[in-house]
């Protein structure tokens, strides 16, 4: 198995992100205890960037 998209499906060794209780997205990192989407666990303010589309 080489690099590339086809190998992505093989990475099933546990889940790293679970649904976030604040933003609802499956971006809450269990190991780090932070949400990659809204920054839950890392900051009390909502993580937001101007380059990120919000809706
Ligand atoms: Zn979140």
mmCIF file of the protein (N, C-alpha, C, O) and its ligand, coordinates in Angstrom:
data_MODEL
# 
_entry.id   MODEL 
# 
loop_
_entity.id 
_entity.type 
_entity.pdbx_number_of_molecules 
1 polymer     1 
2 non-polymer 1 
# 
_entity_poly.entity_id                      1 
_entity_poly.type                           'polypeptide(L)' 
_entity_poly.nstd_linkage                   no 
_entity_poly.nstd_monomer                   no 
_entity_poly.pdbx_seq_one_letter_code       
;(UNK)(UNK)(UNK)(UNK)(UNK)(UNK)(UNK)(UNK)(UNK)(UNK)(UNK)(UNK)(UNK)(UNK)(UNK)(UNK)
(UNK)(UNK)(UNK)(UNK)(UNK)(UNK)(UNK)(UNK)(UNK)(UNK)(UNK)(UNK)(UNK)(UNK)(UNK)(UNK)
(UNK)(UNK)(UNK)(UNK)(UNK)(UNK)(UNK)(UNK)(UNK)(UNK)(UNK)(UNK)(UNK)(UNK)(UNK)(UNK)
(UNK)(UNK)(UNK)(UNK)(UNK)(UNK)(UNK)
;
_entity_poly.pdbx_seq_one_letter_code_can   XXXXXXXXXXXXXXXXXXXXXXXXXXXXXXXXXXXXXXXXXXXXXXXXXXXXXXX 
_entity_poly.pdbx_strand_id                 A 
# 
loop_
_entity_poly_seq.entity_id 
_entity_poly_seq.num 
_entity_poly_seq.mon_id 
_entity_poly_seq.hetero 
1 1  UNK n 
1 2  UNK n 
1 3  UNK n 
1 4  UNK n 
1 5  UNK n 
1 6  UNK n 
1 7  UNK n 
1 8  UNK n 
1 9  UNK n 
1 10 UNK n 
1 11 UNK n 
1 12 UNK n 
1 13 UNK n 
1 14 UNK n 
1 15 UNK n 
1 16 UNK n 
1 17 UNK n 
1 18 UNK n 
1 19 UNK n 
1 20 UNK n 
1 21 UNK n 
1 22 UNK n 
1 23 UNK n 
1 24 UNK n 
1 25 UNK n 
1 26 UNK n 
1 27 UNK n 
1 28 UNK n 
1 29 UNK n 
1 30 UNK n 
1 31 UNK n 
1 32 UNK n 
1 33 UNK n 
1 34 UNK n 
1 35 UNK n 
1 36 UNK n 
1 37 UNK n 
1 38 UNK n 
1 39 UNK n 
1 40 UNK n 
1 41 UNK n 
1 42 UNK n 
1 43 UNK n 
1 44 UNK n 
1 45 UNK n 
1 46 UNK n 
1 47 UNK n 
1 48 UNK n 
1 49 UNK n 
1 50 UNK n 
1 51 UNK n 
1 52 UNK n 
1 53 UNK n 
1 54 UNK n 
1 55 UNK n 
# 
loop_
_struct_asym.id 
_struct_asym.entity_id 
A 1 
B 2 
# 
loop_
_chem_comp.id 
_chem_comp.type 
_chem_comp.mon_nstd_flag 
UNK 'L-peptide linking' . 
ZN  non-polymer         . 
# 
_pdbx_entity_nonpoly.entity_id   2 
_pdbx_entity_nonpoly.name        ? 
_pdbx_entity_nonpoly.comp_id     ZN 
# 
_pdbx_nonpoly_scheme.asym_id         B 
_pdbx_nonpoly_scheme.entity_id       2 
_pdbx_nonpoly_scheme.mon_id          ZN 
_pdbx_nonpoly_scheme.ndb_seq_num     1 
_pdbx_nonpoly_scheme.pdb_seq_num     101 
_pdbx_nonpoly_scheme.auth_seq_num    101 
_pdbx_nonpoly_scheme.pdb_mon_id      ZN 
_pdbx_nonpoly_scheme.auth_mon_id     ZN 
_pdbx_nonpoly_scheme.pdb_strand_id   A 
_pdbx_nonpoly_scheme.pdb_ins_code    . 
# 
loop_
_atom_site.group_PDB 
_atom_site.id 
_atom_site.type_symbol 
_atom_site.label_atom_id 
_atom_site.label_alt_id 
_atom_site.label_comp_id 
_atom_site.label_asym_id 
_atom_site.label_entity_id 
_atom_site.label_seq_id 
_atom_site.pdbx_PDB_ins_code 
_atom_site.Cartn_x 
_atom_site.Cartn_y 
_atom_site.Cartn_z 
_atom_site.occupancy 
_atom_site.B_iso_or_equiv 
_atom_site.pdbx_formal_charge 
_atom_site.auth_seq_id 
_atom_site.auth_comp_id 
_atom_site.auth_asym_id 
_atom_site.auth_atom_id 
_atom_site.pdbx_PDB_model_num 
ATOM   1   N  N  . UNK A 1 1  ? 0.853   -1.190 0.000  1.00 0.00 ? 1   UNK A N  1 
ATOM   2   C  CA . UNK A 1 1  ? 0.000   0.000  0.000  1.00 0.00 ? 1   UNK A CA 1 
ATOM   3   C  C  . UNK A 1 1  ? 0.894   1.248  0.000  1.00 0.00 ? 1   UNK A C  1 
ATOM   4   O  O  . UNK A 1 1  ? 1.763   1.411  0.857  1.00 0.00 ? 1   UNK A O  1 
ATOM   5   N  N  . UNK A 1 2  ? 0.661   2.097  -0.960 1.00 0.00 ? 2   UNK A N  1 
ATOM   6   C  CA . UNK A 1 2  ? 1.489   3.290  -1.059 1.00 0.00 ? 2   UNK A CA 1 
ATOM   7   C  C  . UNK A 1 2  ? 0.796   4.510  -0.502 1.00 0.00 ? 2   UNK A C  1 
ATOM   8   O  O  . UNK A 1 2  ? -0.162  4.411  0.263  1.00 0.00 ? 2   UNK A O  1 
ATOM   9   N  N  . UNK A 1 3  ? 1.283   5.626  -0.888 1.00 0.00 ? 3   UNK A N  1 
ATOM   10  C  CA . UNK A 1 3  ? 0.684   6.860  -0.397 1.00 0.00 ? 3   UNK A CA 1 
ATOM   11  C  C  . UNK A 1 3  ? -0.534  7.221  -1.244 1.00 0.00 ? 3   UNK A C  1 
ATOM   12  O  O  . UNK A 1 3  ? -0.782  6.621  -2.290 1.00 0.00 ? 3   UNK A O  1 
ATOM   13  N  N  . UNK A 1 4  ? -1.269  8.190  -0.781 1.00 0.00 ? 4   UNK A N  1 
ATOM   14  C  CA . UNK A 1 4  ? -2.393  8.651  -1.581 1.00 0.00 ? 4   UNK A CA 1 
ATOM   15  C  C  . UNK A 1 4  ? -3.733  8.401  -0.928 1.00 0.00 ? 4   UNK A C  1 
ATOM   16  O  O  . UNK A 1 4  ? -3.820  7.840  0.164  1.00 0.00 ? 4   UNK A O  1 
ATOM   17  N  N  . UNK A 1 5  ? -4.734  8.810  -1.592 1.00 0.00 ? 5   UNK A N  1 
ATOM   18  C  CA . UNK A 1 5  ? -6.089  8.732  -1.076 1.00 0.00 ? 5   UNK A CA 1 
ATOM   19  C  C  . UNK A 1 5  ? -6.552  7.301  -0.755 1.00 0.00 ? 5   UNK A C  1 
ATOM   20  O  O  . UNK A 1 5  ? -7.193  7.104  0.277  1.00 0.00 ? 5   UNK A O  1 
ATOM   21  N  N  . UNK A 1 6  ? -6.264  6.328  -1.568 1.00 0.00 ? 6   UNK A N  1 
ATOM   22  C  CA . UNK A 1 6  ? -6.745  4.970  -1.275 1.00 0.00 ? 6   UNK A CA 1 
ATOM   23  C  C  . UNK A 1 6  ? -6.297  4.436  0.073  1.00 0.00 ? 6   UNK A C  1 
ATOM   24  O  O  . UNK A 1 6  ? -6.966  3.572  0.639  1.00 0.00 ? 6   UNK A O  1 
ATOM   25  N  N  . UNK A 1 7  ? -5.198  4.919  0.596  1.00 0.00 ? 7   UNK A N  1 
ATOM   26  C  CA . UNK A 1 7  ? -4.701  4.421  1.867  1.00 0.00 ? 7   UNK A CA 1 
ATOM   27  C  C  . UNK A 1 7  ? -5.390  5.061  3.057  1.00 0.00 ? 7   UNK A C  1 
ATOM   28  O  O  . UNK A 1 7  ? -5.225  4.610  4.190  1.00 0.00 ? 7   UNK A O  1 
ATOM   29  N  N  . UNK A 1 8  ? -6.151  6.096  2.809  1.00 0.00 ? 8   UNK A N  1 
ATOM   30  C  CA . UNK A 1 8  ? -6.808  6.802  3.906  1.00 0.00 ? 8   UNK A CA 1 
ATOM   31  C  C  . UNK A 1 8  ? -7.843  5.931  4.595  1.00 0.00 ? 8   UNK A C  1 
ATOM   32  O  O  . UNK A 1 8  ? -8.041  6.032  5.806  1.00 0.00 ? 8   UNK A O  1 
ATOM   33  N  N  . UNK A 1 9  ? -8.497  5.085  3.835  1.00 0.00 ? 9   UNK A N  1 
ATOM   34  C  CA . UNK A 1 9  ? -9.534  4.247  4.409  1.00 0.00 ? 9   UNK A CA 1 
ATOM   35  C  C  . UNK A 1 9  ? -9.000  3.177  5.333  1.00 0.00 ? 9   UNK A C  1 
ATOM   36  O  O  . UNK A 1 9  ? -9.763  2.568  6.083  1.00 0.00 ? 9   UNK A O  1 
ATOM   37  N  N  . UNK A 1 10 ? -7.733  2.943  5.292  1.00 0.00 ? 10  UNK A N  1 
ATOM   38  C  CA . UNK A 1 10 ? -7.130  1.896  6.106  1.00 0.00 ? 10  UNK A CA 1 
ATOM   39  C  C  . UNK A 1 10 ? -6.773  2.382  7.503  1.00 0.00 ? 10  UNK A C  1 
ATOM   40  O  O  . UNK A 1 10 ? -6.437  1.593  8.386  1.00 0.00 ? 10  UNK A O  1 
ATOM   41  N  N  . UNK A 1 11 ? -6.854  3.694  7.686  1.00 0.00 ? 11  UNK A N  1 
ATOM   42  C  CA . UNK A 1 11 ? -6.469  4.243  8.979  1.00 0.00 ? 11  UNK A CA 1 
ATOM   43  C  C  . UNK A 1 11 ? -7.618  4.131  9.963  1.00 0.00 ? 11  UNK A C  1 
ATOM   44  O  O  . UNK A 1 11 ? -8.289  5.126  10.238 1.00 0.00 ? 11  UNK A O  1 
ATOM   45  N  N  . UNK A 1 12 ? -7.853  2.978  10.485 1.00 0.00 ? 12  UNK A N  1 
ATOM   46  C  CA . UNK A 1 12 ? -8.972  2.791  11.391 1.00 0.00 ? 12  UNK A CA 1 
ATOM   47  C  C  . UNK A 1 12 ? -8.495  2.268  12.732 1.00 0.00 ? 12  UNK A C  1 
ATOM   48  O  O  . UNK A 1 12 ? -9.032  1.293  13.256 1.00 0.00 ? 12  UNK A O  1 
ATOM   49  N  N  . UNK A 1 13 ? -7.501  2.910  13.272 1.00 0.00 ? 13  UNK A N  1 
ATOM   50  C  CA . UNK A 1 13 ? -7.003  2.500  14.579 1.00 0.00 ? 13  UNK A CA 1 
ATOM   51  C  C  . UNK A 1 13 ? -7.531  3.440  15.659 1.00 0.00 ? 13  UNK A C  1 
ATOM   52  O  O  . UNK A 1 13 ? -6.799  4.250  16.227 1.00 0.00 ? 13  UNK A O  1 
ATOM   53  N  N  . UNK A 1 14 ? -8.812  3.303  15.915 1.00 0.00 ? 14  UNK A N  1 
ATOM   54  C  CA . UNK A 1 14 ? -9.426  4.162  16.915 1.00 0.00 ? 14  UNK A CA 1 
ATOM   55  C  C  . UNK A 1 14 ? -9.759  5.516  16.343 1.00 0.00 ? 14  UNK A C  1 
ATOM   56  O  O  . UNK A 1 14 ? -9.182  5.943  15.343 1.00 0.00 ? 14  UNK A O  1 
ATOM   57  N  N  . UNK A 1 15 ? -10.697 6.191  16.986 1.00 0.00 ? 15  UNK A N  1 
ATOM   58  C  CA . UNK A 1 15 ? -11.093 7.503  16.514 1.00 0.00 ? 15  UNK A CA 1 
ATOM   59  C  C  . UNK A 1 15 ? -10.359 8.586  17.284 1.00 0.00 ? 15  UNK A C  1 
ATOM   60  O  O  . UNK A 1 15 ? -10.136 8.468  18.489 1.00 0.00 ? 15  UNK A O  1 
ATOM   61  N  N  . UNK A 1 16 ? -9.997  9.616  16.591 1.00 0.00 ? 16  UNK A N  1 
ATOM   62  C  CA . UNK A 1 16 ? -9.262  10.700 17.235 1.00 0.00 ? 16  UNK A CA 1 
ATOM   63  C  C  . UNK A 1 16 ? -10.179 11.877 17.514 1.00 0.00 ? 16  UNK A C  1 
ATOM   64  O  O  . UNK A 1 16 ? -9.914  12.686 18.404 1.00 0.00 ? 16  UNK A O  1 
ATOM   65  N  N  . UNK A 1 17 ? -11.254 11.969 16.753 1.00 0.00 ? 17  UNK A N  1 
ATOM   66  C  CA . UNK A 1 17 ? -12.172 13.087 16.936 1.00 0.00 ? 17  UNK A CA 1 
ATOM   67  C  C  . UNK A 1 17 ? -13.587 12.579 17.178 1.00 0.00 ? 17  UNK A C  1 
ATOM   68  O  O  . UNK A 1 17 ? -14.074 11.681 16.490 1.00 0.00 ? 17  UNK A O  1 
ATOM   69  N  N  . UNK A 1 18 ? -14.230 13.177 18.170 1.00 0.00 ? 18  UNK A N  1 
ATOM   70  C  CA . UNK A 1 18 ? -15.614 12.838 18.463 1.00 0.00 ? 18  UNK A CA 1 
ATOM   71  C  C  . UNK A 1 18 ? -16.439 14.108 18.336 1.00 0.00 ? 18  UNK A C  1 
ATOM   72  O  O  . UNK A 1 18 ? -15.876 15.203 18.337 1.00 0.00 ? 18  UNK A O  1 
ATOM   73  N  N  . UNK A 1 19 ? -17.753 13.991 18.227 1.00 0.00 ? 19  UNK A N  1 
ATOM   74  C  CA . UNK A 1 19 ? -18.596 15.185 18.120 1.00 0.00 ? 19  UNK A CA 1 
ATOM   75  C  C  . UNK A 1 19 ? -18.366 16.150 19.275 1.00 0.00 ? 19  UNK A C  1 
ATOM   76  O  O  . UNK A 1 19 ? -18.375 15.756 20.442 1.00 0.00 ? 19  UNK A O  1 
ATOM   77  N  N  . UNK A 1 20 ? -18.164 17.398 18.939 1.00 0.00 ? 20  UNK A N  1 
ATOM   78  C  CA . UNK A 1 20 ? -17.908 18.418 19.947 1.00 0.00 ? 20  UNK A CA 1 
ATOM   79  C  C  . UNK A 1 20 ? -19.213 18.838 20.594 1.00 0.00 ? 20  UNK A C  1 
ATOM   80  O  O  . UNK A 1 20 ? -20.235 18.970 19.921 1.00 0.00 ? 20  UNK A O  1 
ATOM   81  N  N  . UNK A 1 21 ? -19.177 19.050 21.913 1.00 0.00 ? 21  UNK A N  1 
ATOM   82  C  CA . UNK A 1 21 ? -20.394 19.407 22.634 1.00 0.00 ? 21  UNK A CA 1 
ATOM   83  C  C  . UNK A 1 21 ? -20.755 20.871 22.443 1.00 0.00 ? 21  UNK A C  1 
ATOM   84  O  O  . UNK A 1 21 ? -21.869 21.288 22.759 1.00 0.00 ? 21  UNK A O  1 
ATOM   85  N  N  . UNK A 1 22 ? -19.812 21.649 21.924 1.00 0.00 ? 22  UNK A N  1 
ATOM   86  C  CA . UNK A 1 22 ? -20.095 23.067 21.729 1.00 0.00 ? 22  UNK A CA 1 
ATOM   87  C  C  . UNK A 1 22 ? -20.501 23.401 20.297 1.00 0.00 ? 22  UNK A C  1 
ATOM   88  O  O  . UNK A 1 22 ? -21.487 24.103 20.073 1.00 0.00 ? 22  UNK A O  1 
ATOM   89  N  N  . UNK A 1 23 ? -19.739 22.896 19.333 1.00 0.00 ? 23  UNK A N  1 
ATOM   90  C  CA . UNK A 1 23 ? -20.055 23.232 17.950 1.00 0.00 ? 23  UNK A CA 1 
ATOM   91  C  C  . UNK A 1 23 ? -20.778 22.100 17.236 1.00 0.00 ? 23  UNK A C  1 
ATOM   92  O  O  . UNK A 1 23 ? -21.377 22.306 16.181 1.00 0.00 ? 23  UNK A O  1 
ATOM   93  N  N  . UNK A 1 24 ? -20.720 20.904 17.814 1.00 0.00 ? 24  UNK A N  1 
ATOM   94  C  CA . UNK A 1 24 ? -21.454 19.805 17.210 1.00 0.00 ? 24  UNK A CA 1 
ATOM   95  C  C  . UNK A 1 24 ? -20.694 19.079 16.115 1.00 0.00 ? 24  UNK A C  1 
ATOM   96  O  O  . UNK A 1 24 ? -21.112 18.013 15.662 1.00 0.00 ? 24  UNK A O  1 
ATOM   97  N  N  . UNK A 1 25 ? -19.599 19.644 15.698 1.00 0.00 ? 25  UNK A N  1 
ATOM   98  C  CA . UNK A 1 25 ? -18.825 18.995 14.659 1.00 0.00 ? 25  UNK A CA 1 
ATOM   99  C  C  . UNK A 1 25 ? -17.950 17.882 15.242 1.00 0.00 ? 25  UNK A C  1 
ATOM   100 O  O  . UNK A 1 25 ? -17.560 17.928 16.408 1.00 0.00 ? 25  UNK A O  1 
ATOM   101 N  N  . UNK A 1 26 ? -17.658 16.904 14.424 1.00 0.00 ? 26  UNK A N  1 
ATOM   102 C  CA . UNK A 1 26 ? -16.816 15.801 14.896 1.00 0.00 ? 26  UNK A CA 1 
ATOM   103 C  C  . UNK A 1 26 ? -15.356 16.208 14.800 1.00 0.00 ? 26  UNK A C  1 
ATOM   104 O  O  . UNK A 1 26 ? -14.573 15.641 14.040 1.00 0.00 ? 26  UNK A O  1 
ATOM   105 N  N  . UNK A 1 27 ? -15.021 17.211 15.598 1.00 0.00 ? 27  UNK A N  1 
ATOM   106 C  CA . UNK A 1 27 ? -13.676 17.769 15.539 1.00 0.00 ? 27  UNK A CA 1 
ATOM   107 C  C  . UNK A 1 27 ? -13.024 17.832 16.910 1.00 0.00 ? 27  UNK A C  1 
ATOM   108 O  O  . UNK A 1 27 ? -11.943 18.401 17.066 1.00 0.00 ? 27  UNK A O  1 
ATOM   109 N  N  . UNK A 1 28 ? -13.688 17.244 17.905 1.00 0.00 ? 28  UNK A N  1 
ATOM   110 C  CA . UNK A 1 28 ? -13.127 17.263 19.250 1.00 0.00 ? 28  UNK A CA 1 
ATOM   111 C  C  . UNK A 1 28 ? -12.090 16.162 19.386 1.00 0.00 ? 28  UNK A C  1 
ATOM   112 O  O  . UNK A 1 28 ? -12.416 14.979 19.281 1.00 0.00 ? 28  UNK A O  1 
ATOM   113 N  N  . UNK A 1 29 ? -10.851 16.543 19.617 1.00 0.00 ? 29  UNK A N  1 
ATOM   114 C  CA . UNK A 1 29 ? -9.759  15.582 19.725 1.00 0.00 ? 29  UNK A CA 1 
ATOM   115 C  C  . UNK A 1 29 ? -9.736  14.982 21.122 1.00 0.00 ? 29  UNK A C  1 
ATOM   116 O  O  . UNK A 1 29 ? -9.603  15.701 22.113 1.00 0.00 ? 29  UNK A O  1 
ATOM   117 N  N  . UNK A 1 30 ? -9.863  13.680 21.198 1.00 0.00 ? 30  UNK A N  1 
ATOM   118 C  CA . UNK A 1 30 ? -9.923  13.014 22.498 1.00 0.00 ? 30  UNK A CA 1 
ATOM   119 C  C  . UNK A 1 30 ? -8.592  13.116 23.229 1.00 0.00 ? 30  UNK A C  1 
ATOM   120 O  O  . UNK A 1 30 ? -8.559  13.374 24.432 1.00 0.00 ? 30  UNK A O  1 
ATOM   121 N  N  . UNK A 1 31 ? -7.519  12.918 22.520 1.00 0.00 ? 31  UNK A N  1 
ATOM   122 C  CA . UNK A 1 31 ? -6.190  12.933 23.122 1.00 0.00 ? 31  UNK A CA 1 
ATOM   123 C  C  . UNK A 1 31 ? -5.815  14.325 23.626 1.00 0.00 ? 31  UNK A C  1 
ATOM   124 O  O  . UNK A 1 31 ? -5.348  14.484 24.754 1.00 0.00 ? 31  UNK A O  1 
ATOM   125 N  N  . UNK A 1 32 ? -6.022  15.314 22.789 1.00 0.00 ? 32  UNK A N  1 
ATOM   126 C  CA . UNK A 1 32 ? -5.635  16.675 23.159 1.00 0.00 ? 32  UNK A CA 1 
ATOM   127 C  C  . UNK A 1 32 ? -6.691  17.362 24.010 1.00 0.00 ? 32  UNK A C  1 
ATOM   128 O  O  . UNK A 1 32 ? -6.401  18.309 24.741 1.00 0.00 ? 32  UNK A O  1 
ATOM   129 N  N  . UNK A 1 33 ? -7.930  16.865 23.902 1.00 0.00 ? 33  UNK A N  1 
ATOM   130 C  CA . UNK A 1 33 ? -9.001  17.454 24.686 1.00 0.00 ? 33  UNK A CA 1 
ATOM   131 C  C  . UNK A 1 33 ? -9.431  18.813 24.172 1.00 0.00 ? 33  UNK A C  1 
ATOM   132 O  O  . UNK A 1 33 ? -9.979  19.635 24.906 1.00 0.00 ? 33  UNK A O  1 
ATOM   133 N  N  . UNK A 1 34 ? -9.171  19.028 22.904 1.00 0.00 ? 34  UNK A N  1 
ATOM   134 C  CA . UNK A 1 34 ? -9.560  20.298 22.311 1.00 0.00 ? 34  UNK A CA 1 
ATOM   135 C  C  . UNK A 1 34 ? -10.320 20.062 21.025 1.00 0.00 ? 34  UNK A C  1 
ATOM   136 O  O  . UNK A 1 34 ? -10.178 19.021 20.383 1.00 0.00 ? 34  UNK A O  1 
ATOM   137 N  N  . UNK A 1 35 ? -11.126 21.039 20.656 1.00 0.00 ? 35  UNK A N  1 
ATOM   138 C  CA . UNK A 1 35 ? -11.864 20.936 19.407 1.00 0.00 ? 35  UNK A CA 1 
ATOM   139 C  C  . UNK A 1 35 ? -11.101 21.686 18.318 1.00 0.00 ? 35  UNK A C  1 
ATOM   140 O  O  . UNK A 1 35 ? -10.693 22.835 18.493 1.00 0.00 ? 35  UNK A O  1 
ATOM   141 N  N  . UNK A 1 36 ? -10.924 21.007 17.200 1.00 0.00 ? 36  UNK A N  1 
ATOM   142 C  CA . UNK A 1 36 ? -10.192 21.624 16.096 1.00 0.00 ? 36  UNK A CA 1 
ATOM   143 C  C  . UNK A 1 36 ? -11.043 22.644 15.362 1.00 0.00 ? 36  UNK A C  1 
ATOM   144 O  O  . UNK A 1 36 ? -10.531 23.462 14.598 1.00 0.00 ? 36  UNK A O  1 
ATOM   145 N  N  . UNK A 1 37 ? -12.338 22.588 15.600 1.00 0.00 ? 37  UNK A N  1 
ATOM   146 C  CA . UNK A 1 37 ? -13.232 23.477 14.879 1.00 0.00 ? 37  UNK A CA 1 
ATOM   147 C  C  . UNK A 1 37 ? -13.525 24.776 15.630 1.00 0.00 ? 37  UNK A C  1 
ATOM   148 O  O  . UNK A 1 37 ? -13.392 25.867 15.076 1.00 0.00 ? 37  UNK A O  1 
ATOM   149 N  N  . UNK A 1 38 ? -13.927 24.645 16.903 1.00 0.00 ? 38  UNK A N  1 
ATOM   150 C  CA . UNK A 1 38 ? -14.305 25.838 17.656 1.00 0.00 ? 38  UNK A CA 1 
ATOM   151 C  C  . UNK A 1 38 ? -13.325 26.151 18.780 1.00 0.00 ? 38  UNK A C  1 
ATOM   152 O  O  . UNK A 1 38 ? -13.416 27.210 19.401 1.00 0.00 ? 38  UNK A O  1 
ATOM   153 N  N  . UNK A 1 39 ? -12.394 25.245 19.046 1.00 0.00 ? 39  UNK A N  1 
ATOM   154 C  CA . UNK A 1 39 ? -11.399 25.501 20.075 1.00 0.00 ? 39  UNK A CA 1 
ATOM   155 C  C  . UNK A 1 39 ? -11.870 25.150 21.465 1.00 0.00 ? 39  UNK A C  1 
ATOM   156 O  O  . UNK A 1 39 ? -11.285 25.602 22.449 1.00 0.00 ? 39  UNK A O  1 
ATOM   157 N  N  . UNK A 1 40 ? -12.921 24.349 21.567 1.00 0.00 ? 40  UNK A N  1 
ATOM   158 C  CA . UNK A 1 40 ? -13.440 23.945 22.858 1.00 0.00 ? 40  UNK A CA 1 
ATOM   159 C  C  . UNK A 1 40 ? -12.381 23.155 23.635 1.00 0.00 ? 40  UNK A C  1 
ATOM   160 O  O  . UNK A 1 40 ? -11.767 22.234 23.096 1.00 0.00 ? 40  UNK A O  1 
ATOM   161 N  N  . UNK A 1 41 ? -12.176 23.514 24.877 1.00 0.00 ? 41  UNK A N  1 
ATOM   162 C  CA . UNK A 1 41 ? -11.157 22.858 25.684 1.00 0.00 ? 41  UNK A CA 1 
ATOM   163 C  C  . UNK A 1 41 ? -9.833  23.595 25.637 1.00 0.00 ? 41  UNK A C  1 
ATOM   164 O  O  . UNK A 1 41 ? -8.949  23.378 26.466 1.00 0.00 ? 41  UNK A O  1 
ATOM   165 N  N  . UNK A 1 42 ? -9.715  24.464 24.657 1.00 0.00 ? 42  UNK A N  1 
ATOM   166 C  CA . UNK A 1 42 ? -8.471  25.202 24.484 1.00 0.00 ? 42  UNK A CA 1 
ATOM   167 C  C  . UNK A 1 42 ? -8.683  26.667 24.827 1.00 0.00 ? 42  UNK A C  1 
ATOM   168 O  O  . UNK A 1 42 ? -7.832  27.321 25.429 1.00 0.00 ? 42  UNK A O  1 
ATOM   169 N  N  . UNK A 1 43 ? -9.842  27.156 24.424 1.00 0.00 ? 43  UNK A N  1 
ATOM   170 C  CA . UNK A 1 43 ? -10.163 28.549 24.698 1.00 0.00 ? 43  UNK A CA 1 
ATOM   171 C  C  . UNK A 1 43 ? -11.645 28.686 24.993 1.00 0.00 ? 43  UNK A C  1 
ATOM   172 O  O  . UNK A 1 43 ? -12.469 27.921 24.490 1.00 0.00 ? 43  UNK A O  1 
ATOM   173 N  N  . UNK A 1 44 ? -11.969 29.664 25.811 1.00 0.00 ? 44  UNK A N  1 
ATOM   174 C  CA . UNK A 1 44 ? -13.372 29.877 26.140 1.00 0.00 ? 44  UNK A CA 1 
ATOM   175 C  C  . UNK A 1 44 ? -14.090 30.647 25.035 1.00 0.00 ? 44  UNK A C  1 
ATOM   176 O  O  . UNK A 1 44 ? -15.317 30.653 24.940 1.00 0.00 ? 44  UNK A O  1 
ATOM   177 N  N  . UNK A 1 45 ? -13.276 31.292 24.208 1.00 0.00 ? 45  UNK A N  1 
ATOM   178 C  CA . UNK A 1 45 ? -13.874 32.029 23.105 1.00 0.00 ? 45  UNK A CA 1 
ATOM   179 C  C  . UNK A 1 45 ? -14.010 31.080 21.909 1.00 0.00 ? 45  UNK A C  1 
ATOM   180 O  O  . UNK A 1 45 ? -13.274 30.101 21.787 1.00 0.00 ? 45  UNK A O  1 
ATOM   181 N  N  . UNK A 1 46 ? -14.939 31.384 21.060 1.00 0.00 ? 46  UNK A N  1 
ATOM   182 C  CA . UNK A 1 46 ? -15.131 30.551 19.875 1.00 0.00 ? 46  UNK A CA 1 
ATOM   183 C  C  . UNK A 1 46 ? -13.974 30.771 18.905 1.00 0.00 ? 46  UNK A C  1 
ATOM   184 O  O  . UNK A 1 46 ? -13.673 31.895 18.504 1.00 0.00 ? 46  UNK A O  1 
ATOM   185 N  N  . UNK A 1 47 ? -13.347 29.675 18.548 1.00 0.00 ? 47  UNK A N  1 
ATOM   186 C  CA . UNK A 1 47 ? -12.246 29.762 17.599 1.00 0.00 ? 47  UNK A CA 1 
ATOM   187 C  C  . UNK A 1 47 ? -12.818 30.177 16.241 1.00 0.00 ? 47  UNK A C  1 
ATOM   188 O  O  . UNK A 1 47 ? -13.723 29.545 15.697 1.00 0.00 ? 47  UNK A O  1 
ATOM   189 N  N  . UNK A 1 48 ? -12.256 31.254 15.727 1.00 0.00 ? 48  UNK A N  1 
ATOM   190 C  CA . UNK A 1 48 ? -12.729 31.709 14.425 1.00 0.00 ? 48  UNK A CA 1 
ATOM   191 C  C  . UNK A 1 48 ? -11.617 32.418 13.681 1.00 0.00 ? 48  UNK A C  1 
ATOM   192 O  O  . UNK A 1 48 ? -10.820 33.153 14.265 1.00 0.00 ? 48  UNK A O  1 
ATOM   193 N  N  . UNK A 1 49 ? -11.581 32.187 12.415 1.00 0.00 ? 49  UNK A N  1 
ATOM   194 C  CA . UNK A 1 49 ? -10.584 32.839 11.573 1.00 0.00 ? 49  UNK A CA 1 
ATOM   195 C  C  . UNK A 1 49 ? -11.298 33.461 10.377 1.00 0.00 ? 49  UNK A C  1 
ATOM   196 O  O  . UNK A 1 49 ? -12.331 32.974 9.918  1.00 0.00 ? 49  UNK A O  1 
ATOM   197 N  N  . UNK A 1 50 ? -10.725 34.528 9.902  1.00 0.00 ? 50  UNK A N  1 
ATOM   198 C  CA . UNK A 1 50 ? -11.345 35.243 8.793  1.00 0.00 ? 50  UNK A CA 1 
ATOM   199 C  C  . UNK A 1 50 ? -11.318 34.409 7.513  1.00 0.00 ? 50  UNK A C  1 
ATOM   200 O  O  . UNK A 1 50 ? -12.184 34.546 6.648  1.00 0.00 ? 50  UNK A O  1 
ATOM   201 N  N  . UNK A 1 51 ? -10.322 33.555 7.408  1.00 0.00 ? 51  UNK A N  1 
ATOM   202 C  CA . UNK A 1 51 ? -10.224 32.737 6.200  1.00 0.00 ? 51  UNK A CA 1 
ATOM   203 C  C  . UNK A 1 51 ? -11.116 31.510 6.242  1.00 0.00 ? 51  UNK A C  1 
ATOM   204 O  O  . UNK A 1 51 ? -11.265 30.797 5.250  1.00 0.00 ? 51  UNK A O  1 
ATOM   205 N  N  . UNK A 1 52 ? -11.709 31.273 7.407  1.00 0.00 ? 52  UNK A N  1 
ATOM   206 C  CA . UNK A 1 52 ? -12.597 30.125 7.516  1.00 0.00 ? 52  UNK A CA 1 
ATOM   207 C  C  . UNK A 1 52 ? -14.034 30.562 7.286  1.00 0.00 ? 52  UNK A C  1 
ATOM   208 O  O  . UNK A 1 52 ? -14.520 31.500 7.917  1.00 0.00 ? 52  UNK A O  1 
ATOM   209 N  N  . UNK A 1 53 ? -14.694 29.882 6.390  1.00 0.00 ? 53  UNK A N  1 
ATOM   210 C  CA . UNK A 1 53 ? -16.074 30.230 6.105  1.00 0.00 ? 53  UNK A CA 1 
ATOM   211 C  C  . UNK A 1 53 ? -16.963 29.809 7.254  1.00 0.00 ? 53  UNK A C  1 
ATOM   212 O  O  . UNK A 1 53 ? -16.838 28.706 7.787  1.00 0.00 ? 53  UNK A O  1 
ATOM   213 N  N  . UNK A 1 54 ? -17.844 30.685 7.621  1.00 0.00 ? 54  UNK A N  1 
ATOM   214 C  CA . UNK A 1 54 ? -18.781 30.377 8.703  1.00 0.00 ? 54  UNK A CA 1 
ATOM   215 C  C  . UNK A 1 54 ? -20.195 30.494 8.185  1.00 0.00 ? 54  UNK A C  1 
ATOM   216 O  O  . UNK A 1 54 ? -20.528 31.398 7.419  1.00 0.00 ? 54  UNK A O  1 
ATOM   217 N  N  . UNK A 1 55 ? -21.016 29.559 8.620  1.00 0.00 ? 55  UNK A N  1 
ATOM   218 C  CA . UNK A 1 55 ? -22.414 29.615 8.239  1.00 0.00 ? 55  UNK A CA 1 
ATOM   219 C  C  . UNK A 1 55 ? -23.234 28.755 9.165  1.00 0.00 ? 55  UNK A C  1 
ATOM   220 O  O  . UNK A 1 55 ? -24.452 28.667 9.010  1.00 0.00 ? 55  UNK A O  1 
HETATM 221 ZN ZN . ZN  B 2 .  ? -16.142 22.411 18.723 1.00 0.00 ? 101 ZN  A ZN 1 
# 
